[in-house]
Amino acid sequence: MTRPIIRFQSVSKYYRRRQSRSLREAFVRSLSRRAADGLGPDEFWALENVSFDIAPGEVVGLIGPNGAGKSTSLKLVSRVVQPTRGRVDVYGRVGALLELGAGFHPDLSGRDNVYLNAALLGLSRREVQRQFDAIVAFSELEAFLDTPVKHYSSGMFMRLAFAVNVHVDPEILLVDEVLAVGDNWFQRKCVNRIGEMRRQGVTILFVSHSQDLVRSICDRVLWLDHGRVRADGPADRVTRQYLSHDLDRMEAAMRPRAGAGPRPAGGKRAEITRVTLLDEAGQARSVFQTGQRLVIALDYVAHEPIPSPVFGLAIHRQDGAHVCGPNTDFAGLKLPDLAAAGRIEYTVPYLPLLDGLYLVSASLHDREGLVMYDYLDRQISFRVENRPDSRVKERYGLMTLQGVWTHHAGARA
């Protein structure tokens, strides 16, 4: 049986929220902990009784909310910190992309920091010289190589750190959310490089809040929650479980402002009093399936005549991705002047959105866009949730294009 390259055995790690300011305070804290036979009031478990094995060549994603223990797990693997309890075994050279700037001296140039960082990772000067040109070329920082890194942006820090770590021939690569600070081009370059290392058999632990990125890179996912392993399994299954849990939590947090009831009058010239989401039967609901009919109904009241009104909508996914922004003016619908109460509806015959939580904004303004009579910013939510037996078989991305695959055997290229 192959020996794991990383093994966590009943690992726990605690931290203090703040350091003692005096010897007296430290003494009182130590007494408090002994009296309770546990942690003091300013201490918490970042990890608690965590056990797992990672085999050589596995690509494992760590997901979970902030404070779940993901970064602490990587720090334990890289020996930046030691466990409070339990044991962490690591067999192999580790390349770690943890906190930005870790392993760099701010007063040294980029060139000097390449040698410094590589030395901290165990490379000799001769080995660094052999890889130096490749490191610089990958980072694309030739013009700034002799600039002190304290003048680097966060994206430049990430470029240099990533370039060093992937060129020191690590057997284990740790990546902790650092790709989030780079530009899109360099992020894609890094993902491609991670893919190459994966094919070469490098073991990779990858932390990210992007579930799509985790699914595309990782074979297996560990879901951490409050310092414990909540799920461990294939990337697709575990990320779906986590997304469903995350959507439940977000939906519950938004429920008090979901706009189900009428809004009180606020002294405005005109206002949107209610936003309702309807299905094909005209029933109000908050959960839809891909392909279903969706009607967004806006009830309004004009307290005085409103000439040339325009109603608009914006739909965002829960991660902030802007889905669409239709309005009556774009659609060529010229509305009469508003003088009383009424309703306007926006109908989507076939909802193309895939699984996720979506937020709806609504607005009422004049045609020139100079006067905003009312605006509800992401105060209404709905959820798209497809059953396993759904006709829609697509899983990834924002929406389905309803494309059809065909195969032509023997066709020429």
Disulfide bonds with the S-S distance in Angstrom:
none
